[in-house]
């Protein structure tokens, strides 16, 4: 657990936008600004100013308290978020956590939905105006734990006109939180093999106007179908 805390703290401290990273982790843990402010014994406006990068970068002491509070509050709620993070916090030196594939010709958003037999969770009207030039398959929690903000653009390959397909997802919250604070957005987000999508994930997709899809197809089947395009 200490390794995960250090990784989160290090990401915030070294980020060019530490406030945005604090917001990402707060939302990933499902904690409101009000709840966090109360636990840290500071004002909600102070939290808002940090997350909006209107205050100077937080010092080591504040970052440490912030991370410790996230873990403590998660423990009070049963520890689900930390358990998920621990599950994927293992070395993966030789195993890529994302795969990029570009199509030989672009496909329409609705055709993409049909090919992977997806259910449209939000923003169906936007699909007709989307042309996808490829997709990126990602291990959700490993992206959060292992990729730095400066490396995030690598997930798009040559264009952001692509779908992000997330594997290893429990609720759908974590990938949408990452996308919410990221400077570049995919055109479509797909969550693989999930029954109930988190309400925050749906809300973020609506705010960002990114169609959110789910599919029950296995990863190998998805790759085979999209590999023929």
RORO-856162 format. One record per residue: residue number from 1; residue in one letter; x, y, z of N, C-alpha, C in turn. Coordinates in Angstrom, 3 decimals, padded with zeros to 6 digits, always signed. Layout:
% residues N
PT / resi / resn / n_u / n_v / n_w / ca_u / ca_v / ca_w / c_u / c_v / c_w
PT / NUM / A / X / Y / Z / X / Y / Z / X / Y / Z
...
This chain:
% residues 229
PT / resi / resn / n_u / n_v / n_w / ca_u / ca_v / ca_w / c_u / c_v / c_w
PT / 1 / X / +000.826 / -001.212 / +000.000 / +000.000 / +000.000 / +000.000 / +000.860 / +001.261 / +000.000
PT / 2 / X / +001.990 / +001.224 / +000.738 / +002.852 / +002.406 / +000.788 / +003.399 / +002.744 / -000.589
PT / 3 / X / +003.658 / +001.713 / -001.403 / +004.153 / +001.957 / -002.760 / +003.121 / +002.712 / -003.582
PT / 4 / X / +001.860 / +002.357 / -003.445 / +000.797 / +003.047 / -004.178 / +000.694 / +004.490 / -003.706
PT / 5 / X / +000.770 / +004.700 / -002.395 / +000.715 / +006.068 / -001.856 / +001.855 / +006.905 / -002.420
PT / 6 / X / +003.041 / +006.322 / -002.438 / +004.206 / +007.051 / -002.945 / +004.046 / +007.375 / -004.424
PT / 7 / X / +003.460 / +006.445 / -005.170 / +003.276 / +006.664 / -006.604 / +002.281 / +007.794 / -006.857
PT / 8 / X / +001.187 / +007.807 / -006.088 / +000.195 / +008.876 / -006.231 / +000.803 / +010.214 / -005.846
PT / 9 / X / +001.489 / +010.236 / -004.693 / +002.108 / +011.481 / -004.229 / +003.150 / +011.978 / -005.221
PT / 10 / X / +003.941 / +011.052 / -005.760 / +004.960 / +011.432 / -006.727 / +004.363 / +011.991 / -008.003
PT / 11 / X / +003.267 / +011.399 / -008.461 / +002.611 / +011.898 / -009.670 / +002.133 / +013.329 / -009.466
PT / 12 / X / +001.544 / +013.600 / -008.300 / +001.042 / +014.954 / -008.019 / +002.200 / +015.940 / -007.933
PT / 13 / X / +003.231 / +015.567 / -007.181 / +004.348 / +016.476 / -006.944 / +005.104 / +016.816 / -008.227
PT / 14 / X / +005.240 / +015.852 / -009.133 / +006.037 / +016.050 / -010.338 / +005.234 / +016.541 / -011.536
PT / 15 / X / +003.916 / +016.586 / -011.382 / +003.068 / +016.984 / -012.499 / +003.195 / +018.475 / -012.798
PT / 16 / X / +003.028 / +018.826 / -014.074 / +002.972 / +020.236 / -014.446 / +001.663 / +020.868 / -014.010
PT / 17 / X / +000.664 / +020.031 / -013.704 / -000.636 / +020.510 / -013.231 / -001.042 / +019.699 / -011.999
PT / 18 / X / -000.400 / +019.955 / -010.854 / -000.662 / +019.151 / -009.656 / -002.110 / +019.216 / -009.199
PT / 19 / X / -002.754 / +020.375 / -009.372 / -004.150 / +020.494 / -008.966 / -005.055 / +019.561 / -009.747
PT / 20 / X / -004.824 / +019.457 / -011.058 / -005.626 / +018.551 / -011.884 / -005.425 / +017.103 / -011.461
PT / 21 / X / -004.212 / +016.769 / -011.074 / -003.945 / +015.415 / -010.612 / -004.617 / +015.142 / -009.268
PT / 22 / X / -004.645 / +016.137 / -008.396 / -005.357 / +015.973 / -007.128 / -006.840 / +015.728 / -007.386
PT / 23 / X / -007.394 / +016.468 / -008.333 / -008.810 / +016.287 / -008.672 / -009.050 / +014.894 / -009.226
PT / 24 / X / -008.160 / +014.422 / -010.087 / -008.313 / +013.089 / -010.664 / -008.399 / +012.033 / -009.578
PT / 25 / X / -007.464 / +012.087 / -008.641 / -007.445 / +011.071 / -007.597 / -008.616 / +011.214 / -006.628
PT / 26 / X / -009.008 / +012.440 / -006.330 / -010.171 / +012.641 / -005.450 / -011.416 / +012.029 / -006.072
PT / 27 / X / -011.629 / +012.290 / -007.359 / -012.817 / +011.758 / -008.031 / -012.721 / +010.251 / -008.203
PT / 28 / X / -011.519 / +009.737 / -008.448 / -011.353 / +008.299 / -008.567 / -011.744 / +007.597 / -007.261
PT / 29 / X / -011.422 / +008.216 / -006.146 / -011.781 / +007.649 / -004.844 / -013.241 / +007.942 / -004.480
PT / 30 / X / -013.934 / +008.717 / -005.316 / -015.345 / +008.986 / -005.075 / -015.600 / +009.895 / -003.885
PT / 31 / X / -014.723 / +010.857 / -003.669 / -014.825 / +011.757 / -002.524 / -015.137 / +013.165 / -003.017
PT / 32 / X / -016.118 / +013.800 / -002.426 / -016.489 / +015.155 / -002.831 / -015.511 / +016.175 / -002.249
PT / 33 / X / -015.510 / +017.373 / -002.830 / -014.675 / +018.444 / -002.289 / -015.045 / +018.755 / -000.849
PT / 34 / X / -016.335 / +018.742 / -000.562 / -016.804 / +019.048 / +000.798 / -016.311 / +018.006 / +001.794
PT / 35 / X / -016.421 / +016.729 / +001.423 / -015.957 / +015.653 / +002.310 / -014.457 / +015.750 / +002.554
PT / 36 / X / -013.708 / +016.020 / +001.497 / -012.258 / +016.111 / +001.626 / -011.865 / +017.309 / +002.487
PT / 37 / X / -012.520 / +018.441 / +002.252 / -012.217 / +019.648 / +003.023 / -012.475 / +019.434 / +004.515
PT / 38 / X / -013.573 / +018.783 / +004.827 / -013.913 / +018.518 / +006.225 / -012.867 / +017.632 / +006.882
PT / 39 / X / -012.436 / +016.605 / +006.180 / -011.454 / +015.689 / +006.740 / -010.086 / +016.345 / +006.907
PT / 40 / X / -009.717 / +017.217 / +005.965 / -008.427 / +017.906 / +006.031 / -008.471 / +019.148 / +006.909
PT / 41 / X / -009.703 / +019.513 / +007.331 / -009.909 / +020.704 / +008.168 / -009.449 / +021.975 / +007.461
PT / 42 / X / -009.815 / +022.062 / +006.174 / -009.597 / +023.288 / +005.408 / -010.894 / +023.613 / +004.677
PT / 43 / X / -010.975 / +024.771 / +004.060 / -012.214 / +025.174 / +003.397 / -012.373 / +024.487 / +002.048
PT / 44 / X / -013.623 / +024.362 / +001.631 / -013.908 / +023.797 / +000.315 / -013.321 / +024.669 / -000.788
PT / 45 / X / -013.327 / +025.974 / -000.568 / -012.772 / +026.879 / -001.578 / -011.274 / +026.670 / -001.755
PT / 46 / X / -010.595 / +026.272 / -000.679 / -009.166 / +025.983 / -000.787 / -008.936 / +024.769 / -001.674
PT / 47 / X / -009.751 / +023.720 / -001.473 / -009.659 / +022.533 / -002.331 / -009.914 / +022.922 / -003.779
PT / 48 / X / -010.956 / +023.731 / -003.999 / -011.308 / +024.162 / -005.345 / -010.176 / +024.957 / -005.993
PT / 49 / X / -009.524 / +025.813 / -005.195 / -008.423 / +026.618 / -005.728 / -007.227 / +025.752 / -006.115
PT / 50 / X / -006.939 / +024.740 / -005.303 / -005.848 / +023.830 / -005.651 / -006.167 / +023.097 / -006.955
PT / 51 / X / -007.374 / +022.541 / -007.043 / -007.743 / +021.747 / -008.211 / -007.845 / +022.592 / -009.462
PT / 52 / X / -008.168 / +023.862 / -009.295 / -008.239 / +024.762 / -010.436 / -006.918 / +025.428 / -010.749
PT / 53 / X / -005.850 / +025.009 / -010.030 / -004.498 / +025.560 / -010.220 / -004.454 / +027.068 / -010.005
PT / 54 / X / -005.327 / +027.523 / -009.076 / -005.327 / +028.949 / -008.734 / -004.457 / +029.244 / -007.519
PT / 55 / X / -003.969 / +028.231 / -006.868 / -003.031 / +028.365 / -005.766 / -001.676 / +027.828 / -006.184
PT / 56 / X / -000.659 / +028.241 / -005.466 / +000.675 / +027.706 / -005.720 / +000.665 / +026.201 / -005.510
PT / 57 / X / +001.563 / +025.514 / -006.179 / +001.615 / +024.060 / -006.081 / +001.686 / +023.634 / -004.615
PT / 58 / X / +000.909 / +022.626 / -004.235 / +000.920 / +022.175 / -002.840 / +002.278 / +021.622 / -002.450
PT / 59 / X / +002.655 / +021.857 / -001.211 / +003.922 / +021.342 / -000.723 / +003.833 / +019.867 / -000.377
PT / 60 / X / +004.971 / +019.306 / +000.016 / +005.048 / +017.884 / +000.339 / +004.102 / +017.527 / +001.476
PT / 61 / X / +004.018 / +018.405 / +002.476 / +003.161 / +018.139 / +003.627 / +001.693 / +018.030 / +003.247
PT / 62 / X / +001.231 / +018.938 / +002.400 / -000.168 / +018.929 / +001.972 / -000.453 / +017.702 / +001.117
PT / 63 / X / +000.463 / +017.375 / +000.206 / +000.269 / +016.200 / -000.652 / +000.194 / +014.934 / +000.189
PT / 64 / X / +001.059 / +014.825 / +001.197 / +001.042 / +013.654 / +002.066 / -000.286 / +013.535 / +002.805
PT / 65 / X / -000.758 / +014.649 / +003.366 / -002.043 / +014.634 / +004.071 / -003.182 / +014.280 / +003.122
PT / 66 / X / -003.118 / +014.809 / +001.913 / -004.144 / +014.548 / +000.904 / -004.224 / +013.049 / +000.598
PT / 67 / X / -003.090 / +012.428 / +000.331 / -003.069 / +011.006 / -000.021 / -003.514 / +010.156 / +001.168
PT / 68 / X / -003.002 / +010.465 / +002.346 / -003.388 / +009.709 / +003.545 / -004.893 / +009.803 / +003.782
PT / 69 / X / -005.464 / +010.953 / +003.532 / -006.902 / +011.141 / +003.737 / -007.714 / +010.321 / +002.747
PT / 70 / X / -007.280 / +010.285 / +001.478 / -007.968 / +009.465 / +000.488 / -008.022 / +008.006 / +000.936
PT / 71 / X / -006.901 / +007.492 / +001.396 / -006.835 / +006.093 / +001.808 / -007.654 / +005.845 / +003.064
PT / 72 / X / -007.620 / +006.787 / +004.003 / -008.378 / +006.622 / +005.240 / -009.879 / +006.629 / +004.974
PT / 73 / X / -010.327 / +007.544 / +004.121 / -011.752 / +007.624 / +003.814 / -012.216 / +006.407 / +003.026
PT / 74 / X / -011.340 / +005.907 / +002.141 / -011.701 / +004.695 / +001.402 / -011.816 / +003.503 / +002.356
PT / 75 / X / -010.935 / +003.440 / +003.346 / -010.987 / +002.351 / +004.326 / -012.297 / +002.382 / +005.102
PT / 76 / X / -012.768 / +003.579 / +005.428 / -014.035 / +003.715 / +006.145 / -015.209 / +003.217 / +005.312
PT / 77 / X / -015.061 / +003.238 / +003.992 / -016.135 / +002.826 / +003.086 / -015.975 / +001.383 / +002.611
PT / 78 / X / -015.039 / +000.672 / +003.179 / -014.849 / -000.730 / +002.813 / -013.591 / -001.014 / +002.028
PT / 79 / X / -012.875 / +000.034 / +001.591 / -011.573 / -000.138 / +000.941 / -011.595 / -000.643 / -000.487
PT / 80 / X / -012.711 / -000.463 / -001.195 / -012.828 / -001.017 / -002.547 / -011.810 / -000.416 / -003.513
PT / 81 / X / -011.650 / +000.897 / -003.480 / -010.739 / +001.551 / -004.428 / -009.309 / +001.084 / -004.201
PT / 82 / X / -008.884 / +001.057 / -002.943 / -007.508 / +000.647 / -002.647 / -007.285 / -000.811 / -003.015
PT / 83 / X / -008.265 / -001.660 / -002.773 / -008.116 / -003.072 / -003.148 / -007.924 / -003.219 / -004.653
PT / 84 / X / -008.673 / -002.435 / -005.424 / -008.510 / -002.486 / -006.884 / -007.126 / -001.999 / -007.302
PT / 85 / X / -006.651 / -000.943 / -006.661 / -005.324 / -000.425 / -006.985 / -004.242 / -001.431 / -006.610
PT / 86 / X / -004.375 / -002.073 / -005.451 / -003.402 / -003.065 / -005.021 / -003.382 / -004.264 / -005.970
PT / 87 / X / -004.557 / -004.609 / -006.483 / -004.674 / -005.763 / -007.375 / -003.800 / -005.599 / -008.605
PT / 88 / X / -003.680 / -004.373 / -009.090 / -002.943 / -004.130 / -010.327 / -001.586 / -003.486 / -010.089
PT / 89 / X / -001.216 / -003.312 / -008.823 / +000.073 / -002.697 / -008.511 / +001.156 / -003.772 / -008.414
PT / 90 / X / +001.414 / -004.412 / -009.544 / +002.440 / -005.452 / -009.622 / +003.350 / -005.117 / -010.791
PT / 91 / X / +004.600 / -005.581 / -010.775 / +005.519 / -005.249 / -011.869 / +005.019 / -005.786 / -013.207
PT / 92 / X / +005.164 / -004.957 / -014.251 / +004.776 / -005.374 / -015.602 / +005.840 / -004.902 / -016.592
PT / 93 / X / +007.079 / -005.230 / -016.295 / +008.175 / -004.670 / -017.072 / +008.086 / -004.991 / -018.558
PT / 94 / X / +007.659 / -006.225 / -018.884 / +007.692 / -006.653 / -020.278 / +006.305 / -006.758 / -020.903
PT / 95 / X / +005.283 / -006.407 / -020.151 / +003.925 / -006.561 / -020.656 / +003.329 / -005.196 / -020.957
PT / 96 / X / +003.032 / -004.883 / -022.203 / +002.445 / -003.575 / -022.514 / +001.050 / -003.458 / -021.932
PT / 97 / X / +000.710 / -002.257 / -021.482 / -000.631 / -002.058 / -020.915 / -001.546 / -001.320 / -021.882
PT / 98 / X / -001.055 / -001.106 / -023.107 / -001.943 / -000.557 / -024.129 / -001.485 / -001.023 / -025.507
PT / 99 / X / -002.447 / -001.120 / -026.417 / -002.183 / -001.529 / -027.797 / -002.858 / -000.538 / -028.730
PT / 100 / X / -002.121 / -000.034 / -029.685 / -002.646 / +000.936 / -030.648 / -002.845 / +000.255 / -032.002
PT / 101 / X / -004.016 / +000.475 / -032.588 / -004.291 / -000.062 / -033.924 / -004.943 / +001.031 / -034.763
PT / 102 / X / -004.402 / +001.268 / -035.949 / -004.975 / +002.229 / -036.886 / -005.709 / +001.491 / -037.999
PT / 103 / X / -006.877 / +002.002 / -038.376 / -007.662 / +001.382 / -039.441 / -007.077 / +001.763 / -040.800
PT / 104 / X / -007.294 / +000.896 / -041.781 / -006.841 / +001.203 / -043.142 / -007.688 / +002.302 / -043.773
PT / 105 / X / -008.937 / +002.438 / -043.282 / -009.811 / +003.537 / -043.707 / -010.738 / +003.866 / -042.546
PT / 106 / X / -011.148 / +005.124 / -042.404 / -011.977 / +005.511 / -041.254 / -013.352 / +004.864 / -041.293
PT / 107 / X / -013.926 / +004.664 / -040.101 / -015.277 / +004.110 / -040.015 / -016.162 / +005.034 / -039.194
PT / 108 / X / -017.440 / +005.011 / -039.500 / -018.424 / +005.824 / -038.801 / -018.655 / +005.288 / -037.388
PT / 109 / X / -019.018 / +006.183 / -036.475 / -019.253 / +005.795 / -035.093 / -020.324 / +004.733 / -034.937
PT / 110 / X / -021.409 / +004.850 / -035.690 / -022.475 / +003.861 / -035.610 / -022.022 / +002.496 / -036.140
PT / 111 / X / -021.187 / +002.491 / -037.178 / -020.648 / +001.232 / -037.690 / -019.741 / +000.580 / -036.643
PT / 112 / X / -018.991 / +001.392 / -035.947 / -018.119 / +000.894 / -034.886 / -018.937 / +000.199 / -033.800
PT / 113 / X / -020.054 / +000.831 / -033.406 / -020.949 / +000.245 / -032.410 / -021.441 / -001.125 / -032.870
PT / 114 / X / -021.835 / -001.200 / -034.129 / -022.362 / -002.457 / -034.668 / -021.299 / -003.548 / -034.692
PT / 115 / X / -020.093 / -003.200 / -035.088 / -019.030 / -004.184 / -035.243 / -018.669 / -004.842 / -033.905
PT / 116 / X / -018.643 / -004.060 / -032.842 / -018.253 / -004.638 / -031.550 / -019.472 / -004.978 / -030.689
PT / 117 / X / -020.671 / -004.930 / -031.295 / -021.917 / -005.281 / -030.610 / -022.053 / -004.536 / -029.279
PT / 118 / X / -021.910 / -003.224 / -029.366 / -021.888 / -002.399 / -028.157 / -023.263 / -001.870 / -027.785
PT / 119 / X / -023.424 / -001.583 / -026.530 / -024.588 / -000.869 / -026.009 / -024.169 / +000.571 / -025.786
PT / 120 / X / -024.960 / +001.517 / -026.266 / -024.638 / +002.935 / -026.118 / -025.214 / +003.427 / -024.794
PT / 121 / X / -024.342 / +003.810 / -023.885 / -024.759 / +004.246 / -022.552 / -025.096 / +005.731 / -022.536
PT / 122 / X / -024.371 / +006.524 / -023.304 / -024.638 / +007.964 / -023.329 / -024.214 / +008.561 / -024.663
PT / 123 / X / -024.814 / +009.684 / -025.002 / -024.499 / +010.481 / -026.192 / -024.645 / +009.731 / -027.520
PT / 124 / X / -025.731 / +009.024 / -027.720 / -025.900 / +008.285 / -028.986 / -025.975 / +009.197 / -030.204
PT / 125 / X / -026.508 / +010.416 / -030.029 / -026.683 / +011.320 / -031.166 / -025.349 / +011.760 / -031.769
PT / 126 / X / -024.269 / +011.678 / -030.971 / -022.969 / +012.139 / -031.463 / -022.289 / +011.129 / -032.374
PT / 127 / X / -022.752 / +009.896 / -032.368 / -022.059 / +008.829 / -033.092 / -022.036 / +009.043 / -034.601
PT / 128 / X / -023.113 / +009.553 / -035.142 / -023.207 / +009.687 / -036.594 / -022.181 / +010.659 / -037.156
PT / 129 / X / -021.773 / +011.634 / -036.349 / -020.815 / +012.628 / -036.817 / -019.365 / +012.265 / -036.531
PT / 130 / X / -019.125 / +011.055 / -036.050 / -017.769 / +010.636 / -035.684 / -017.178 / +009.728 / -036.753
PT / 131 / X / -015.924 / +009.992 / -037.116 / -015.150 / +009.103 / -037.966 / -013.925 / +008.654 / -037.187
PT / 132 / X / -013.801 / +007.356 / -037.011 / -012.695 / +006.794 / -036.252 / -011.596 / +006.307 / -037.196
PT / 133 / X / -010.365 / +006.648 / -036.843 / -009.220 / +006.223 / -037.627 / -008.435 / +005.112 / -036.925
PT / 134 / X / -008.927 / +004.683 / -035.762 / -008.250 / +003.617 / -035.044 / -008.775 / +003.487 / -033.636
PT / 135 / X / -008.143 / +002.605 / -032.865 / -008.525 / +002.441 / -031.461 / -007.279 / +002.165 / -030.634
PT / 136 / X / -007.398 / +002.389 / -029.340 / -006.355 / +002.031 / -028.380 / -006.980 / +001.163 / -027.305
PT / 137 / X / -006.428 / -000.015 / -027.111 / -006.894 / -000.936 / -026.080 / -006.037 / -000.727 / -024.836
PT / 138 / X / -006.693 / -000.479 / -023.686 / -005.955 / -000.115 / -022.481 / -006.390 / -000.943 / -021.273
PT / 139 / X / -005.419 / -001.271 / -020.426 / -005.680 / -001.824 / -019.107 / -005.927 / -000.634 / -018.181
PT / 140 / X / -007.153 / -000.449 / -017.736 / -007.580 / +000.780 / -017.075 / -006.701 / +001.187 / -015.894
PT / 141 / X / -006.569 / +000.327 / -014.900 / -005.861 / +000.714 / -013.686 / -004.360 / +000.814 / -013.894
PT / 142 / X / -003.822 / +000.044 / -014.825 / -002.393 / +000.173 / -015.101 / -002.086 / +001.500 / -015.768
PT / 143 / X / -003.003 / +002.015 / -016.568 / -002.815 / +003.351 / -017.142 / -002.717 / +004.380 / -016.028
PT / 144 / X / -003.610 / +004.275 / -015.048 / -003.614 / +005.219 / -013.932 / -002.326 / +005.119 / -013.128
PT / 145 / X / -001.883 / +003.892 / -012.880 / -000.735 / +003.686 / -012.007 / +000.605 / +003.885 / -012.697
PT / 146 / X / +000.685 / +003.621 / -013.991 / +001.991 / +003.527 / -014.628 / +002.314 / +004.618 / -015.635
PT / 147 / X / +001.319 / +005.306 / -016.155 / +001.641 / +006.305 / -017.173 / +001.672 / +007.698 / -016.550
PT / 148 / X / +002.664 / +008.469 / -016.930 / +002.781 / +009.831 / -016.428 / +001.993 / +010.773 / -017.328
PT / 149 / X / +001.599 / +011.947 / -016.803 / +000.838 / +012.895 / -017.634 / +001.550 / +013.260 / -018.939
PT / 150 / X / +002.871 / +013.363 / -018.888 / +003.601 / +013.741 / -020.106 / +003.597 / +012.630 / -021.151
PT / 151 / X / +003.386 / +011.389 / -020.707 / +003.360 / +010.265 / -021.634 / +001.967 / +009.981 / -022.185
PT / 152 / X / +000.955 / +010.600 / -021.609 / -000.425 / +010.319 / -021.994 / -000.670 / +010.460 / -023.502
PT / 153 / X / -000.122 / +011.482 / -024.177 / -000.373 / +011.607 / -025.627 / +000.049 / +010.400 / -026.445
PT / 154 / X / +000.967 / +009.574 / -025.919 / +001.400 / +008.386 / -026.668 / +000.253 / +007.412 / -026.911
PT / 155 / X / -000.777 / +007.466 / -026.060 / -001.903 / +006.541 / -026.196 / -002.709 / +006.801 / -027.463
PT / 156 / X / -002.506 / +007.956 / -028.085 / -003.291 / +008.325 / -029.264 / -002.608 / +007.977 / -030.579
PT / 157 / X / -001.348 / +007.559 / -030.515 / -000.662 / +007.254 / -031.765 / -000.562 / +008.481 / -032.642
PT / 158 / X / -001.110 / +008.399 / -033.857 / -000.996 / +009.498 / -034.808 / -002.196 / +010.441 / -034.805
PT / 159 / X / -003.284 / +010.062 / -034.130 / -004.478 / +010.907 / -034.158 / -005.352 / +010.637 / -032.944
PT / 160 / X / -006.107 / +011.682 / -032.529 / -007.070 / +011.474 / -031.438 / -008.449 / +011.096 / -031.976
PT / 161 / X / -008.552 / +010.919 / -033.300 / -009.814 / +010.454 / -033.893 / -009.898 / +008.937 / -033.737
PT / 162 / X / -009.985 / +008.504 / -032.489 / -009.926 / +007.083 / -032.202 / -010.773 / +006.746 / -030.977
PT / 163 / X / -011.031 / +005.471 / -030.803 / -011.759 / +004.990 / -029.634 / -010.770 / +004.460 / -028.603
PT / 164 / X / -011.068 / +004.703 / -027.342 / -010.342 / +004.079 / -026.245 / -011.188 / +002.904 / -025.757
PT / 165 / X / -010.621 / +001.725 / -025.734 / -011.322 / +000.536 / -025.249 / -010.632 / +000.088 / -023.963
PT / 166 / X / -011.354 / +000.151 / -022.847 / -010.777 / -000.143 / -021.547 / -011.123 / -001.558 / -021.085
PT / 167 / X / -010.073 / -002.290 / -020.733 / -010.210 / -003.621 / -020.145 / -009.927 / -003.510 / -018.646
PT / 168 / X / -010.257 / -004.552 / -017.884 / -009.986 / -004.599 / -016.445 / -010.646 / -003.424 / -015.716
PT / 169 / X / -011.920 / -003.236 / -015.958 / -012.675 / -002.148 / -015.351 / -013.760 / -002.733 / -014.445
PT / 170 / X / -013.911 / -002.160 / -013.256 / -014.930 / -002.666 / -012.336 / -016.213 / -001.852 / -012.378
PT / 171 / X / -016.097 / -000.517 / -012.503 / -017.297 / +000.325 / -012.511 / -017.333 / +001.303 / -013.673
PT / 172 / X / -016.194 / +001.574 / -014.289 / -016.130 / +002.562 / -015.357 / -015.709 / +003.937 / -014.891
PT / 173 / X / -015.617 / +004.118 / -013.577 / -015.259 / +005.436 / -013.056 / -013.832 / +005.817 / -013.392
PT / 174 / X / -012.879 / +004.922 / -013.135 / -011.466 / +005.277 / -013.272 / -011.092 / +005.762 / -014.667
PT / 175 / X / -011.484 / +005.079 / -015.752 / -011.089 / +005.600 / -017.066 / -011.702 / +006.950 / -017.390
PT / 176 / X / -012.959 / +007.174 / -016.990 / -013.594 / +008.448 / -017.306 / -013.018 / +009.589 / -016.479
PT / 177 / X / -012.587 / +009.312 / -015.266 / -011.936 / +010.343 / -014.457 / -010.628 / +010.772 / -015.113
PT / 178 / X / -009.858 / +009.804 / -015.600 / -008.608 / +010.124 / -016.296 / -008.882 / +010.982 / -017.520
PT / 179 / X / -009.877 / +010.607 / -018.293 / -010.213 / +011.358 / -019.498 / -010.690 / +012.765 / -019.164
PT / 180 / X / -011.407 / +012.894 / -018.068 / -011.934 / +014.200 / -017.659 / -010.821 / +015.231 / -017.464
PT / 181 / X / -009.699 / +014.824 / -016.867 / -008.632 / +015.772 / -016.557 / -007.542 / +015.795 / -017.629
PT / 182 / X / -007.627 / +014.906 / -018.597 / -006.589 / +014.838 / -019.630 / -006.757 / +015.954 / -020.659
PT / 183 / X / -005.658 / +016.442 / -021.213 / -005.740 / +017.534 / -022.195 / -006.249 / +017.093 / -023.565
PT / 184 / X / -006.128 / +015.813 / -023.872 / -006.575 / +015.279 / -025.154 / -007.635 / +014.227 / -024.883
PT / 185 / X / -008.702 / +014.224 / -025.677 / -009.813 / +013.302 / -025.445 / -009.995 / +012.366 / -026.647
PT / 186 / X / -010.323 / +011.097 / -026.399 / -010.707 / +010.215 / -027.499 / -012.102 / +010.576 / -027.981
PT / 187 / X / -012.485 / +010.096 / -029.148 / -013.808 / +010.403 / -029.672 / -014.888 / +009.502 / -029.085
PT / 188 / X / -014.513 / +008.267 / -028.740 / -015.446 / +007.297 / -028.174 / -014.721 / +006.540 / -027.060
PT / 189 / X / -015.456 / +006.202 / -026.002 / -014.904 / +005.366 / -024.935 / -015.732 / +004.086 / -024.849
PT / 190 / X / -015.032 / +002.955 / -024.810 / -015.681 / +001.649 / -024.689 / -015.199 / +000.980 / -023.407
PT / 191 / X / -016.142 / +000.477 / -022.626 / -015.807 / -000.282 / -021.429 / -016.206 / -001.731 / -021.680
PT / 192 / X / -015.229 / -002.603 / -021.554 / -015.453 / -004.006 / -021.891 / -015.891 / -004.816 / -020.686
PT / 193 / X / -016.924 / -005.634 / -020.885 / -017.359 / -006.630 / -019.907 / -017.748 / -006.026 / -018.560
PT / 194 / X / -018.737 / -005.159 / -018.574 / -019.238 / -004.554 / -017.346 / -020.758 / -004.477 / -017.433
PT / 195 / X / -021.415 / -004.715 / -016.319 / -022.882 / -004.715 / -016.299 / -023.458 / -003.354 / -015.931
PT / 196 / X / -022.965 / -002.767 / -014.858 / -023.503 / -001.493 / -014.367 / -022.422 / -000.430 / -014.391
PT / 197 / X / -022.636 / +000.605 / -015.193 / -021.657 / +001.686 / -015.313 / -021.878 / +002.708 / -014.212
PT / 198 / X / -020.782 / +003.137 / -013.598 / -020.832 / +004.121 / -012.519 / -021.504 / +005.418 / -012.985
PT / 199 / X / -022.318 / +006.006 / -012.115 / -023.051 / +007.228 / -012.475 / -022.116 / +008.386 / -012.776
PT / 200 / X / -020.999 / +008.474 / -012.037 / -020.038 / +009.542 / -012.305 / -019.424 / +009.379 / -013.682
PT / 201 / X / -019.145 / +008.141 / -014.078 / -018.594 / +007.891 / -015.410 / -019.551 / +008.375 / -016.493
PT / 202 / X / -020.829 / +008.093 / -016.312 / -021.832 / +008.542 / -017.285 / -021.913 / +010.059 / -017.315
PT / 203 / X / -021.892 / +010.681 / -016.137 / -021.974 / +012.143 / -016.063 / -020.789 / +012.795 / -016.764
PT / 204 / X / -019.589 / +012.239 / -016.548 / -018.397 / +012.794 / -017.203 / -018.507 / +012.659 / -018.711
PT / 205 / X / -018.976 / +011.519 / -019.181 / -019.114 / +011.330 / -020.628 / -020.083 / +012.336 / -021.220
PT / 206 / X / -021.130 / +012.663 / -020.467 / -022.103 / +013.655 / -020.935 / -021.504 / +015.057 / -020.948
PT / 207 / X / -020.737 / +015.385 / -019.914 / -020.081 / +016.699 / -019.865 / -019.090 / +016.855 / -021.010
PT / 208 / X / -018.323 / +015.798 / -021.256 / -017.300 / +015.843 / -022.307 / -017.876 / +015.575 / -023.702
PT / 209 / X / -019.161 / +015.173 / -023.750 / -019.839 / +014.848 / -025.017 / -019.126 / +013.738 / -025.776
PT / 210 / X / -018.684 / +012.750 / -025.027 / -018.014 / +011.588 / -025.600 / -018.946 / +010.389 / -025.474
PT / 211 / X / -019.343 / +009.765 / -026.572 / -020.173 / +008.562 / -026.467 / -019.502 / +007.502 / -025.597
PT / 212 / X / -020.258 / +006.956 / -024.668 / -019.762 / +005.911 / -023.778 / -020.476 / +004.615 / -024.118
PT / 213 / X / -019.690 / +003.577 / -024.426 / -020.240 / +002.302 / -024.856 / -019.802 / +001.189 / -023.918
PT / 214 / X / -020.584 / +000.119 / -023.892 / -020.171 / -001.108 / -023.231 / -020.334 / -002.265 / -024.213
PT / 215 / X / -019.497 / -003.273 / -024.052 / -019.613 / -004.463 / -024.898 / -019.249 / -005.699 / -024.093
PT / 216 / X / -019.911 / -006.800 / -024.409 / -019.635 / -008.066 / -023.750 / -018.660 / -008.930 / -024.555
PT / 217 / X / -018.281 / -008.464 / -025.743 / -017.316 / -009.225 / -026.528 / -015.988 / -009.328 / -025.786
PT / 218 / X / -015.330 / -010.472 / -025.921 / -014.011 / -010.624 / -025.336 / -012.978 / -009.788 / -026.079
PT / 219 / X / -011.876 / -009.527 / -025.420 / -010.841 / -008.683 / -026.013 / -010.300 / -009.283 / -027.313
PT / 220 / X / -010.068 / -010.588 / -027.337 / -009.549 / -011.216 / -028.556 / -010.536 / -011.072 / -029.713
PT / 221 / X / -011.837 / -011.208 / -029.421 / -012.855 / -011.061 / -030.453 / -012.907 / -009.618 / -030.957
PT / 222 / X / -012.815 / -008.662 / -030.046 / -012.801 / -007.248 / -030.444 / -011.620 / -006.962 / -031.368
PT / 223 / X / -010.445 / -007.434 / -030.981 / -009.246 / -007.198 / -031.777 / -009.347 / -007.850 / -033.147
PT / 224 / X / -009.936 / -009.044 / -033.200 / -010.084 / -009.717 / -034.494 / -011.038 / -008.958 / -035.403
PT / 225 / X / -012.161 / -008.520 / -034.863 / -013.136 / -007.796 / -035.692 / -012.592 / -006.456 / -036.171
PT / 226 / X / -011.959 / -005.727 / -035.279 / -011.460 / -004.410 / -035.666 / -010.161 / -004.512 / -036.455
PT / 227 / X / -009.474 / -005.640 / -036.326 / -008.232 / -005.823 / -037.079 / -008.463 / -006.009 / -038.567
PT / 228 / X / -009.708 / -006.329 / -038.935 / -010.023 / -006.533 / -040.350 / -010.416 / -005.242 / -041.060
PT / 229 / X / -010.418 / -004.133 / -040.337 / -010.828 / -002.851 / -040.928 / -009.610 / -002.122 / -041.489
